[in-house]
């Protein structure tokens, strides 16, 4: 028996995690094709586990056909889920793309309504997925004055493509921007809790995904 671990398309699709797709995370799989693939070389998938890495992955256990271990119901269960979501159909992915574009348009409408009032916006999180989101949504220096990040290795540098400066988190309290767009939106809750003082005394947080919104001033 051997074990294979890959990113799971179900999690990317269900959570609209398009920004997890970048240069080192370019392949996301489903269980159904693996059954056919391994059958061609006289092997079989006997179990599948859903696990957390890469925003959602699967761990497949595979053996030679007719091996000692009996296939459990996890394989059929996940294939049924994939079929229910329609992940074997091109129109499902077209719908996924349309949903992302709709989120982008809503976010732009929100950010533009803020900028026309002369308010300042900065970003939080210079992670790779943040760069993917910014590039796809067209967020540049005309929208974000700077980005803050906890990682000292990123501070004092600039984002790829847009060349937005990356500063220490202390810049939030020194420059006091009116809004903070949480680019690392999958960590939004701990970020807002850690910087509750900003949310109560300085400005407001904006979540870009999965639905653009301004978070209430006081964070609980």
TORKEBA-867824 format. One record per residue: residue number from 1; residue in one letter; x, y, z of N, C-alpha, C, O in turn. Coordinates in Angstrom, 1 decimal, decimal comma. Layout:
 pos code    n_X    n_Y    n_Z   ca_X   ca_Y   ca_Z    c_X    c_Y    c_Z    o_X    o_Y    o_Z
 NUM    A      X      Y      Z      X      Y      Z      X      Y      Z      X      Y      Z
...
END
This chain:
 pos code    n_X    n_Y    n_Z   ca_X   ca_Y   ca_Z    c_X    c_Y    c_Z    o_X    o_Y    o_Z
   1    X    0,8   -1,2    0,0    0,0    0,0    0,0    0,9    1,2    0,0    1,9    1,3    0,6
   2    X    0,4    2,3   -0,7    1,1    3,6   -0,6    0,1    4,7   -0,5   -1,1    4,5   -0,7
   3    X    0,6    5,8    0,0   -0,3    7,0    0,3    0,0    8,2   -0,6    1,2    8,5   -0,8
   4    X   -1,0    8,8   -1,1   -0,9   10,0   -2,0   -1,7   11,1   -1,4   -2,8   11,0   -1,0
   5    X   -1,1   12,3   -1,3   -1,8   13,5   -0,7   -1,8   14,6   -1,7   -0,7   15,0   -2,2
   6    X   -2,9   15,2   -2,1   -3,1   16,2   -3,1   -4,1   17,2   -2,6   -5,0   16,9   -1,7
   7    X   -4,1   18,4   -3,2   -5,1   19,4   -2,9   -6,5   18,9   -3,4   -6,6   18,2   -4,5
   8    X   -7,6   19,3   -2,7   -8,9   18,8   -3,1   -9,7   19,9   -3,7  -10,0   21,0   -3,1
   9    X  -10,2   19,7   -4,9  -11,0   20,7   -5,6  -12,3   21,0   -5,0  -12,8   22,1   -5,1
  10    X  -12,9   20,0   -4,2  -14,2   20,3   -3,5  -14,0   21,5   -2,6  -14,9   22,3   -2,5
  11    X  -12,9   21,5   -1,8  -12,8   22,6   -0,9  -12,6   24,0   -1,6  -13,1   25,0   -1,2
  12    X  -11,8   23,9   -2,7  -11,5   25,2   -3,4  -12,9   25,7   -4,0  -13,2   26,9   -3,9
  13    X  -13,6   24,8   -4,6  -14,9   25,2   -5,2  -15,9   25,6   -4,2  -16,5   26,7   -4,4
  14    X  -16,1   24,8   -3,1  -17,1   25,1   -2,2  -16,9   26,4   -1,4  -17,8   27,1   -1,0
  15    X  -15,6   26,8   -1,2  -15,3   28,0   -0,4  -14,8   29,1   -1,3  -14,4   30,2   -0,7
  16    X  -14,9   29,0   -2,6  -14,4   30,0   -3,5  -12,9   30,4   -3,2  -12,6   31,6   -3,3
  17    X  -12,1   29,4   -3,0  -10,7   29,7   -2,6   -9,8   29,7   -3,9   -8,8   29,1   -4,0
  18    X  -10,3   30,6   -4,9   -9,5   30,7   -6,1   -8,1   31,2   -5,8   -7,2   30,9   -6,6
  19    X   -7,9   32,0   -4,8   -6,6   32,6   -4,5   -5,6   31,6   -3,9   -4,5   32,0   -3,7
  20    X   -6,0   30,4   -3,7   -5,0   29,4   -3,3   -4,3   28,8   -4,5   -3,4   28,0   -4,3
  21    X   -4,8   29,1   -5,7   -4,2   28,6   -6,9   -3,1   29,5   -7,4   -3,4   30,6   -7,9
  22    X   -1,9   29,1   -7,2   -0,7   29,9   -7,7    0,4   29,0   -8,0    0,3   27,7   -8,0
  23    X    1,6   29,5   -8,3    2,7   28,8   -8,9    3,1   27,5   -8,2    3,5   26,5   -8,9
  24    X    3,0   27,4   -6,9    3,3   26,1   -6,2    2,1   25,3   -5,9    2,2   24,2   -5,3
  25    X    0,9   25,8   -6,1   -0,4   25,1   -5,9   -1,2   25,2   -7,1   -2,2   25,8   -7,1
  26    X   -0,8   24,5   -8,2   -1,5   24,6   -9,4   -2,4   23,4   -9,8   -3,2   23,5  -10,7
  27    X   -2,4   22,4   -9,0   -3,2   21,2   -9,3   -4,1   20,9   -8,1   -3,6   20,7   -6,9
  28    X   -5,4   20,7   -8,4   -6,4   20,4   -7,4   -7,2   19,2   -8,0   -7,7   19,3   -9,1
  29    X   -7,4   18,2   -7,2   -8,0   16,9   -7,7   -9,3   16,6   -7,1   -9,7   17,1   -6,1
  30    X   -9,9   15,6   -7,7  -11,1   14,9   -7,2  -10,8   13,4   -7,1   -9,8   12,9   -7,7
  31    X  -11,6   12,7   -6,4  -11,3   11,2   -6,2  -11,7   10,4   -7,4  -11,0    9,5   -7,7
  32    X  -12,8   10,8   -8,1  -13,3    9,9   -9,2  -12,2    9,6  -10,2  -12,1    8,4  -10,6
  33    X  -11,5   10,6  -10,7  -10,5   10,3  -11,8   -9,4    9,3  -11,3   -8,8    8,6  -12,0
  34    X   -9,1    9,4   -9,9   -8,0    8,5   -9,4   -8,4    7,1   -9,5   -7,6    6,2   -9,7
  35    X   -9,7    6,8   -9,3  -10,1    5,4   -9,4   -9,8    4,9  -10,8   -9,3    3,7  -11,0
  36    X  -10,1    5,6  -11,9   -9,8    5,2  -13,2   -8,3    5,1  -13,5   -7,9    4,2  -14,2
  37    X   -7,6    6,1  -13,0   -6,2    6,2  -13,2   -5,5    4,9  -12,6   -4,7    4,3  -13,3
  38    X   -5,8    4,6  -11,4   -5,1    3,5  -10,8   -5,6    2,1  -11,3   -4,8    1,2  -11,3
  39    X   -6,8    2,1  -11,8   -7,3    0,8  -12,4   -6,5    0,5  -13,6   -6,4   -0,7  -13,9
  40    X   -6,0    1,5  -14,3   -5,3    1,2  -15,5   -3,9    0,5  -15,2   -3,4   -0,2  -16,1
  41    X   -3,5    0,6  -14,0   -2,2    0,0  -13,7   -2,4   -1,1  -12,6   -1,5   -1,4  -11,8
  42    X   -3,6   -1,7  -12,6   -4,0   -2,8  -11,7   -3,8   -2,4  -10,2   -3,3   -3,2   -9,4
  43    X   -4,3   -1,2   -9,9   -4,3   -0,8   -8,5   -5,7   -0,2   -8,2   -6,5   -0,1   -9,0
  44    X   -5,9    0,0   -6,9   -7,3    0,5   -6,4   -7,1    1,4   -5,2   -6,3    1,2   -4,4
  45    X   -8,0    2,4   -5,2   -8,1    3,3   -4,0   -9,0    2,6   -3,0  -10,1    2,2   -3,3
  46    X   -8,4    2,5   -1,8   -9,2    1,7   -0,8   -9,7    2,6    0,3  -10,7    2,2    1,0
  47    X   -9,2    3,9    0,4   -9,7    4,8    1,4   -9,3    6,2    1,1   -8,2    6,4    0,5
  48    X  -10,0    7,2    1,5   -9,7    8,6    1,3  -10,0    9,4    2,6  -11,1    9,2    3,2
  49    X   -9,1   10,2    3,0   -9,3   11,1    4,2   -9,2   12,6    3,7   -8,4   12,9    2,9
  50    X  -10,1   13,4    4,2  -10,1   14,8    4,0   -9,2   15,4    5,1   -9,5   15,2    6,3
  51    X   -8,2   16,2    4,7   -7,3   16,8    5,6   -7,2   18,3    5,4   -7,7   18,8    4,3
  52    X   -6,5   19,1    6,3   -6,5   20,5    6,2   -5,5   21,2    5,3   -5,8   22,3    4,8
  53    X   -4,3   20,6    5,1   -3,3   21,4    4,3   -3,8   21,9    3,0   -4,6   21,4    2,3
  54    X   -3,2   23,1    2,6   -3,5   23,8    1,3   -4,9   24,2    1,3   -5,5   24,3    0,2
  55    X   -5,5   24,5    2,4   -6,9   25,0    2,4   -7,9   23,8    2,2   -9,1   24,1    2,2
  56    X   -7,4   22,6    2,2   -8,3   21,4    2,0   -7,6   20,5    1,0   -7,4   20,8   -0,1
  57    X   -7,3   19,3    1,5   -6,6   18,3    0,7   -7,3   16,9    1,0   -8,1   16,8    1,8
  58    X   -6,8   15,9    0,2   -7,2   14,5    0,4   -6,0   13,7    0,5   -5,0   13,9   -0,2
  59    X   -6,1   12,6    1,3   -5,1   11,6    1,4   -5,6   10,3    1,0   -6,6    9,8    1,6
  60    X   -5,1    9,8   -0,1   -5,6    8,5   -0,7   -4,7    7,4   -0,3   -3,5    7,4   -0,4
  61    X   -5,3    6,3    0,1   -4,6    5,0    0,4   -4,9    4,1   -0,8   -6,0    3,8   -1,2
  62    X   -3,8    3,6   -1,4   -3,9    2,8   -2,7   -3,1    1,5   -2,5   -2,1    1,4   -1,9
  63    X   -3,7    0,4   -3,1   -3,0   -0,9   -3,0   -3,2   -1,6   -4,4   -3,9   -1,1   -5,2
  64    X   -2,5   -2,7   -4,6   -2,7   -3,5   -5,8   -4,1   -4,1   -5,7   -4,6   -4,4   -4,7
  65    X   -4,7   -4,2   -6,9   -6,1   -4,8   -7,0   -6,1   -6,2   -6,4   -5,2   -7,0   -6,6
  66    X   -7,1   -6,4   -5,6   -7,3   -7,7   -4,9   -6,4   -7,8   -3,7   -6,1   -8,9   -3,2
  67    X   -5,9   -6,7   -3,2   -5,0   -6,7   -2,0   -5,7   -7,1   -0,7   -6,9   -7,5   -0,8
  68    X   -5,0   -7,1    0,4   -5,5   -7,6    1,6   -6,5   -6,7    2,3   -7,3   -7,1    3,2
  69    X   -6,5   -5,4    1,9   -7,4   -4,4    2,6   -8,6   -4,2    1,8   -8,6   -3,9    0,6
  70    X   -9,8   -4,2    2,4  -11,0   -4,0    1,8  -11,3   -2,5    1,7  -11,1   -1,7    2,6
  71    X  -11,8   -2,1    0,5  -12,2   -0,6    0,3  -13,3   -0,2    1,3  -14,3   -0,9    1,5
  72    X  -13,1    0,9    2,0  -14,2    1,4    2,9  -15,1    2,4    2,1  -14,9    2,6    0,9
  73    X  -16,1    2,9    2,8  -17,1    3,7    2,1  -16,7    5,1    1,9  -17,4    5,9    1,3
  74    X  -15,5    5,5    2,3  -15,0    6,9    2,1  -14,8    7,2    0,7  -15,0    8,4    0,2
  75    X  -14,5    6,2   -0,1  -14,2    6,5   -1,6  -15,6    6,8   -2,3  -15,7    7,8   -2,9
  76    X  -16,5    5,9   -2,1  -17,8    6,2   -2,8  -18,5    7,4   -2,2  -19,2    8,1   -3,0
  77    X  -18,3    7,7   -0,9  -18,9    8,9   -0,3  -18,4   10,2   -0,9  -19,2   11,1   -1,2
  78    X  -17,1   10,3   -1,2  -16,6   11,5   -1,7  -16,9   11,6   -3,2  -17,1   12,7   -3,7
  79    X  -16,9   10,5   -3,9  -17,2   10,5   -5,3  -18,7   11,0   -5,5  -19,0   11,7   -6,4
  80    X  -19,6   10,5   -4,6  -21,0   11,0   -4,7  -21,1   12,5   -4,4  -21,8   13,2   -5,0
  81    X  -20,2   13,0   -3,5  -20,2   14,4   -3,2  -19,8   15,2   -4,4  -20,3   16,2   -4,8
  82    X  -18,7   14,7   -5,1  -18,2   15,4   -6,3  -19,2   15,4   -7,4  -19,3   16,4   -8,1
  83    X  -19,9   14,3   -7,6  -21,0   14,3   -8,6  -22,1   15,2   -8,3  -22,7   15,8   -9,1
  84    X  -22,4   15,3   -7,0  -23,5   16,2   -6,5  -23,2   17,6   -6,8  -24,0   18,4   -7,2
  85    X  -21,9   18,0   -6,7  -21,4   19,4   -6,9  -21,3   19,6   -8,4  -21,1   20,7   -8,9
  86    X  -21,2   18,5   -9,2  -21,1   18,7  -10,7  -19,7   19,0  -11,1  -19,4   19,7  -12,1
  87    X  -18,7   18,5  -10,3  -17,3   18,9  -10,6  -16,7   18,1  -11,9  -15,6   18,4  -12,3
  88    X  -17,5   17,3  -12,4  -17,1   16,6  -13,7  -17,7   17,3  -14,9  -17,6   16,8  -16,0
  89    X  -18,3   18,5  -14,7  -18,9   19,2  -15,8  -18,3   20,6  -16,0  -18,0   21,3  -15,0
  90    X  -18,0   20,9  -17,2  -17,4   22,2  -17,5  -18,2   23,4  -17,1  -17,6   24,4  -16,7
  91    X  -19,5   23,3  -17,2  -20,4   24,4  -16,8  -20,3   24,8  -15,3  -20,5   25,9  -15,0
  92    X  -19,9   23,8  -14,5  -19,7   24,0  -13,1  -18,5   25,0  -12,9  -18,6   25,9  -12,1
  93    X  -17,5   24,8  -13,6  -16,3   25,6  -13,5  -16,5   27,0  -14,1  -16,0   28,0  -13,6
  94    X  -17,4   27,0  -15,2  -17,7   28,3  -15,7  -18,5   29,1  -14,7  -18,4   30,4  -14,6
  95    X  -19,4   28,5  -14,0  -20,2   29,1  -12,9  -19,3   29,6  -11,8  -19,5   30,7  -11,2
  96    X  -18,3   28,8  -11,4  -17,3   29,1  -10,4  -16,6   30,4  -10,8  -16,4   31,3  -10,0
  97    X  -16,2   30,5  -12,1  -15,5   31,7  -12,6  -16,4   32,9  -12,5  -16,0   34,0  -12,2
  98    X  -17,7   32,7  -12,9  -18,7   33,8  -12,9  -18,9   34,3  -11,5  -19,0   35,5  -11,2
  99    X  -18,9   33,4  -10,5  -19,0   33,8   -9,1  -17,9   34,7   -8,6  -18,0   35,6   -7,9
 100    X  -16,7   34,3   -9,0  -15,5   35,1   -8,7  -15,5   36,5   -9,3  -15,2   37,4   -8,6
 101    X  -16,0   36,5  -10,5  -16,1   37,9  -11,1  -17,1   38,7  -10,5  -17,0   39,9  -10,3
 102    X  -18,2   38,1  -10,0  -19,3   38,8   -9,3  -18,7   39,4   -8,0  -19,0   40,5   -7,6
 103    X  -17,9   38,6   -7,3  -17,3   39,0   -6,0  -16,4   40,2   -6,3  -16,4   41,2   -5,6
 104    X  -15,6   40,1   -7,4  -14,7   41,2   -7,7  -15,4   42,5   -8,0  -15,0   43,5   -7,5
 105    X  -16,5   42,4   -8,7  -17,3   43,6   -9,0  -17,9   44,2   -7,8  -18,0   45,5   -7,6
 106    X  -18,4   43,4   -6,9  -19,0   43,9   -5,6  -17,9   44,6   -4,8  -18,1   45,6   -4,2
 107    X  -16,7   44,0   -4,7  -15,6   44,6   -3,9  -15,2   45,9   -4,5  -14,9   46,8   -3,8
 108    X  -15,1   46,0   -5,9  -14,7   47,2   -6,5  -15,7   48,3   -6,2  -15,4   49,5   -5,9
 109    X  -17,0   48,0   -6,2  -18,1   48,9   -5,9  -17,9   49,5   -4,5  -18,1   50,6   -4,3
 110    X  -17,6   48,5   -3,6  -17,4   48,9   -2,2  -16,2   49,8   -2,0  -16,3   50,9   -1,4
 111    X  -15,1   49,4   -2,6  -13,8   50,2   -2,4  -13,9   51,6   -3,1  -13,4   52,6   -2,6
 112    X  -14,6   51,6   -4,3  -14,7   52,9   -5,0  -15,6   53,9   -4,2  -15,3   55,1   -4,1
 113    X  -16,6   53,3   -3,5  -17,5   54,2   -2,7  -16,8   54,8   -1,5  -17,1   55,9   -1,1
 114    X  -15,8   54,1   -1,1  -14,9   54,6    0,0  -13,9   55,6   -0,5  -13,8   56,6    0,2
 115    X  -13,3   55,3   -1,6  -12,3   56,2   -2,1  -12,8   57,6   -2,6  -12,2   58,6   -2,4
 116    X  -14,1   57,6   -3,1  -14,6   58,8   -3,6  -15,0   59,7   -2,4  -15,2   60,9   -2,6
 117    X  -15,1   59,2   -1,2  -15,3   60,0    0,0  -14,0   60,5    0,6  -14,0   61,1    1,7
 118    X  -12,9   60,2   -0,1  -11,6   60,7    0,4  -11,0   59,9    1,5  -10,1   60,3    2,2
 119    X  -11,5   58,7    1,7  -11,0   57,8    2,8   -9,8   57,0    2,4   -9,7   56,7    1,2
 120    X   -9,0   56,6    3,3   -7,8   55,8    3,0   -8,1   54,3    3,3   -8,8   54,0    4,2
 121    X   -7,4   53,5    2,5   -7,5   52,0    2,7   -6,1   51,4    2,6   -5,3   51,8    1,8
 122    X   -5,9   50,5    3,5   -4,6   49,8    3,5   -5,0   48,3    3,5   -6,1   47,9    3,8
 123    X   -4,0   47,4    3,2   -4,2   46,0    3,2   -3,5   45,3    4,4   -2,6   45,9    5,0
 124    X   -4,0   44,2    4,7   -3,4   43,4    5,8   -3,1   42,0    5,2   -4,0   41,2    4,9
 125    X   -1,8   41,7    5,2   -1,3   40,4    4,8   -0,7   40,4    3,4   -1,4   40,6    2,4
 126    X    0,6   40,1    3,3    1,3   40,1    2,0    1,6   38,7    1,6    2,7   38,4    1,0
 127    X    0,7   37,8    1,9    0,9   36,4    1,5    0,8   36,2    0,0    0,3   37,0   -0,7
 128    X    1,3   35,0   -0,4    1,2   34,7   -1,9   -0,3   34,8   -2,4   -0,5   35,3   -3,4
 129    X   -1,2   34,2   -1,6   -2,6   34,2   -2,0   -3,1   35,6   -2,1   -4,1   35,9   -2,9
 130    X   -2,6   36,5   -1,2   -3,1   37,9   -1,3   -2,7   38,5   -2,6   -3,4   39,3   -3,2
 131    X   -1,5   38,2   -3,1   -1,0   38,7   -4,4   -1,9   38,2   -5,5   -2,2   38,9   -6,5
 132    X   -2,2   36,9   -5,4   -3,1   36,3   -6,4   -4,5   37,1   -6,4   -5,0   37,4   -7,5
 133    X   -5,0   37,3   -5,3   -6,3   38,0   -5,2   -6,2   39,4   -5,7   -7,0   39,9   -6,5
 134    X   -5,1   40,1   -5,3   -5,0   41,5   -5,8   -4,8   41,6   -7,3   -5,4   42,4   -8,0
 135    X   -4,0   40,7   -7,9   -3,8   40,7   -9,3   -5,1   40,4  -10,1   -5,4   41,0  -11,1
 136    X   -5,8   39,4   -9,6   -7,1   39,0  -10,3   -8,1   40,1  -10,2   -8,9   40,3  -11,1
 137    X   -8,2   40,7   -9,0   -9,2   41,7   -8,8   -8,8   43,1   -9,2   -9,6   44,1   -9,2
 138    X   -7,5   43,3   -9,6   -7,0   44,6  -10,1   -6,8   45,6   -9,0   -7,0   46,8   -9,2
 139    X   -6,4   45,2   -7,8   -6,2   46,1   -6,7   -4,7   46,5   -6,7   -3,8   45,7   -6,7
 140    X   -4,5   47,8   -6,9   -3,1   48,4   -7,0   -2,9   49,5   -6,0   -3,7   49,7   -5,1
 141    X   -1,9   50,3   -6,3   -1,5   51,4   -5,4   -2,6   52,6   -5,4   -2,6   53,4   -4,6
 142    X   -3,5   52,5   -6,4   -4,6   53,5   -6,5   -5,7   53,2   -5,5   -6,5   54,0   -5,1
 143    X   -5,7   51,9   -5,0   -6,7   51,5   -4,0   -6,1   51,4   -2,6   -6,6   51,9   -1,7
 144    X   -4,9   50,7   -2,5   -4,2   50,5   -1,2   -3,0   51,4   -1,1   -2,1   51,4   -1,9
 145    X   -3,0   52,1    0,0   -1,8   53,0    0,3   -0,6   52,2    0,7    0,5   52,5    0,3
 146    X   -0,8   51,1    1,4    0,3   50,2    1,8   -0,3   49,0    2,3   -1,5   48,9    2,5
 147    X    0,5   48,0    2,6    0,1   46,7    3,2    0,9   46,4    4,4    2,1   46,7    4,4
 148    X    0,3   45,9    5,5    1,0   45,6    6,7    1,1   44,0    6,7    0,2   43,3    6,3
 149    X    2,2   43,6    7,3    2,4   42,1    7,5    3,3   41,9    8,7    4,2   42,6    9,0
 150    X    2,9   40,8    9,4    3,7   40,4   10,7    5,1   39,9   10,4    5,9   40,0   11,3
 151    X    5,3   39,4    9,2    6,6   38,8    8,9    7,7   39,8    8,6    7,5   40,6    7,6
 152    X    8,7   39,9    9,4    9,7   40,9    9,2   10,5   40,7    7,9   11,1   41,7    7,4
 153    X   10,5   39,5    7,4   11,2   39,3    6,1   10,5   40,0    4,9   11,1   40,2    3,9
 154    X    9,2   40,3    5,1    8,5   41,0    4,0    8,5   42,5    4,2    8,2   43,2    3,3
 155    X    8,7   42,9    5,4    8,6   44,4    5,7    9,7   45,1    5,1   10,9   44,7    5,0
 156    X    9,4   46,3    4,5   10,4   47,1    3,8   10,6   46,7    2,4   11,4   47,3    1,6
 157    X    9,8   45,7    1,9    9,8   45,3    0,5    8,5   45,8   -0,2    7,7   46,6    0,4
 158    X    8,3   45,4   -1,4    7,2   45,8   -2,2    6,5   44,6   -2,8    7,1   43,6   -3,1
 159    X    5,2   44,7   -3,0    4,5   43,6   -3,6    4,8   43,4   -5,1    5,1   44,4   -5,8
 160    X    4,8   42,2   -5,6    5,1   42,0   -7,0    4,0   42,7   -7,9    2,9   42,8   -7,4
 161    X    4,4   43,1   -9,1    3,4   43,7  -10,0    3,0   45,1   -9,7    3,2   46,0  -10,4
 162    X    2,4   45,2   -8,5    1,8   46,5   -8,1    2,8   47,4   -7,3    2,6   48,6   -7,3
 163    X    3,9   46,8   -6,8    4,9   47,6   -6,0    4,3   48,4   -4,9    4,7   49,6   -4,7
 164    X    3,4   47,8   -4,1    2,8   48,5   -3,0    3,8   48,2   -1,8    4,1   47,0   -1,6
 165    X    4,2   49,2   -1,0    5,1   49,0    0,1    4,5   48,1    1,2    3,3   48,2    1,5
 166    X    5,3   47,2    1,8    4,9   46,3    2,9    5,5   46,8    4,1    6,8   46,9    4,2
 167    X    4,7   47,2    5,1    5,2   47,8    6,4    4,9   46,9    7,6    4,0   46,0    7,5
 168    X    5,5   47,2    8,7    5,2   46,5    9,9    3,7   46,8   10,4    3,2   47,9    9,9
 169    X    3,1   46,0   11,2    1,8   46,2   11,6    1,6   47,5   12,4    0,5   48,1   12,4
 170    X    2,6   47,9   13,0    2,5   49,2   13,8    2,1   50,4   12,9    1,6   51,4   13,4
 171    X    2,3   50,3   11,6    1,9   51,3   10,7    0,4   51,6   10,7   -0,1   52,7   10,4
 172    X   -0,4   50,6   11,1   -1,8   50,8   11,3   -2,2   51,9   12,3   -3,1   52,7   12,1
 173    X   -1,4   51,9   13,4   -1,7   52,8   14,5   -1,0   54,1   14,3   -1,3   55,1   14,9
 174    X    0,1   54,1   13,5    0,8   55,4   13,2    0,1   56,2   12,1   -0,1   57,4   12,2
 175    X   -0,2   55,5   11,0   -0,9   56,2    9,9   -2,4   56,3   10,0   -3,0   57,1    9,4
 176    X   -3,0   55,4   10,8   -4,4   55,4   11,1   -5,3   55,4    9,9   -6,1   56,4    9,7
 177    X   -5,2   54,4    9,0   -6,0   54,4    7,8   -7,5   54,2    8,2   -7,8   53,6    9,3
 178    X   -8,4   54,7    7,4   -9,8   54,6    7,7  -10,3   53,2    7,6  -11,2   52,8    8,3
 179    X   -9,8   52,4    6,7  -10,2   51,0    6,5   -9,0   50,1    6,2   -8,0   50,5    5,7
 180    X   -9,1   48,9    6,7   -8,1   47,9    6,4   -8,8   46,7    5,7   -9,7   46,1    6,2
 181    X   -8,3   46,5    4,5   -8,8   45,3    3,7   -8,0   44,1    4,0   -6,8   44,1    3,8
 182    X   -8,6   43,1    4,6   -7,9   41,9    5,1   -7,7   41,0    3,9   -8,6   40,2    3,5
 183    X   -6,5   41,1    3,3   -6,2   40,3    2,1   -6,0   38,8    2,5   -6,3   37,9    1,8
 184    X   -5,5   38,6    3,7   -5,4   37,2    4,3   -6,7   36,8    4,9   -6,8   36,6    6,1
 185    X   -7,7   36,8    4,1   -9,1   36,8    4,6   -9,4   35,4    5,3  -10,4   35,4    6,1
 186    X   -8,7   34,4    5,0   -8,9   33,1    5,7   -8,5   33,2    7,1   -8,8   32,3    7,9
 187    X   -7,7   34,2    7,5   -7,3   34,4    8,9   -8,0   35,7    9,5   -7,4   36,3   10,4
 188    X   -9,1   36,1    8,9   -9,7   37,3    9,3  -10,1   37,4   10,7   -9,8   38,4   11,4
 189    X  -10,7   36,4   11,3  -11,1   36,4   12,7  -10,0   36,6   13,6  -10,1   37,5   14,5
 190    X   -8,9   35,8   13,6   -7,8   36,1   14,5   -7,1   37,4   14,3   -6,6   38,1   15,2
 191    X   -7,1   37,9   13,0   -6,5   39,2   12,8   -7,3   40,3   13,4   -6,7   41,2   14,0
 192    X   -8,6   40,2   13,3   -9,5   41,3   13,9   -9,5   41,2   15,4   -9,5   42,3   16,1
 193    X   -9,4   40,0   16,0   -9,3   39,9   17,4   -8,0   40,5   17,9   -7,9   41,2   18,9
 194    X   -6,9   40,2   17,2   -5,6   40,7   17,6   -5,5   42,2   17,5   -4,8   42,9   18,3
 195    X   -6,2   42,8   16,6   -6,2   44,2   16,4   -7,6   44,8   16,7   -8,0   45,7   15,9
 196    X   -8,2   44,4   17,7   -9,5   44,9   18,1   -9,4   46,4   18,4  -10,3   47,2   18,2
 197    X   -8,2   46,8   18,9   -8,0   48,3   19,3   -8,2   49,1   18,0   -8,8   50,2   18,1
 198    X   -7,7   48,6   16,9   -7,9   49,4   15,6   -9,3   49,5   15,3   -9,8   50,5   14,9
 199    X  -10,1   48,3   15,4  -11,5   48,3   15,0  -12,3   49,2   15,9  -13,4   49,6   15,5
 200    X  -11,9   49,4   17,2  -12,7   50,1   18,1  -12,3   51,6   18,1  -13,2   52,5   18,3
 201    X  -11,1   51,9   17,9  -10,6   53,3   18,1  -10,2   54,0   16,8  -10,1   55,2   16,8
 202    X   -9,9   53,3   15,7   -9,3   53,9   14,5  -10,2   53,8   13,3  -10,7   54,8   12,8
 203    X  -10,4   52,6   12,8  -11,2   52,5   11,6  -11,9   51,2   11,5  -12,3   50,6   12,6
 204    X  -12,2   50,7   10,3  -13,0   49,5   10,1  -12,3   48,5    9,2  -11,5   48,9    8,4
 205    X  -12,6   47,2    9,4  -12,1   46,2    8,6  -13,0   45,9    7,4  -14,3   46,0    7,5
 206    X  -12,4   45,5    6,3  -13,2   45,0    5,1  -12,8   43,6    4,8  -11,6   43,3    4,7
 207    X  -13,7   42,8    4,6  -13,5   41,4    4,2  -13,8   41,3    2,7  -14,9   41,7    2,2
 208    X  -12,8   40,9    1,9  -13,0   40,8    0,4  -13,7   39,5    0,0  -14,4   39,5   -1,1
 209    X  -13,6   38,5    0,8  -14,2   37,2    0,4  -14,8   36,6    1,7  -14,4   37,0    2,8
 210    X  -15,7   35,6    1,6  -16,3   35,2    0,3  -17,4   36,1   -0,2  -17,9   35,9   -1,3
 211    X  -17,8   37,1    0,6  -18,7   38,1    0,2  -18,2   39,5    0,8  -18,0   39,6    2,0
 212    X  -17,9   40,4   -0,1  -17,3   41,7    0,4  -18,2   42,4    1,4  -19,4   42,5    1,1
 213    X  -17,6   42,8    2,5  -18,4   43,5    3,5  -17,5   44,3    4,4  -16,3   44,0    4,6
 214    X  -18,1   45,3    5,0  -17,4   46,1    6,1  -17,9   45,5    7,4  -19,1   45,4    7,7
 215    X  -16,9   45,2    8,2  -17,2   44,5    9,5  -17,6   45,6   10,5  -17,0   46,7   10,5
 216    X  -18,5   45,3   11,4  -18,9   46,3   12,4  -17,8   46,8   13,2  -16,8   46,1   13,4
 217    X  -17,8   48,0   13,6  -16,7   48,7   14,2  -16,1   47,9   15,4  -14,9   47,8   15,6
 218    X  -17,0   47,4   16,3  -16,5   46,7   17,5  -16,4   45,2   17,2  -17,4   44,6   16,8
 219    X  -15,2   44,7   17,3  -15,0   43,2   17,1  -15,2   42,5   18,4  -14,6   42,8   19,4
 220    X  -16,0   41,4   18,4  -16,2   40,6   19,6  -15,4   39,3   19,5  -15,5   38,5   20,4
END
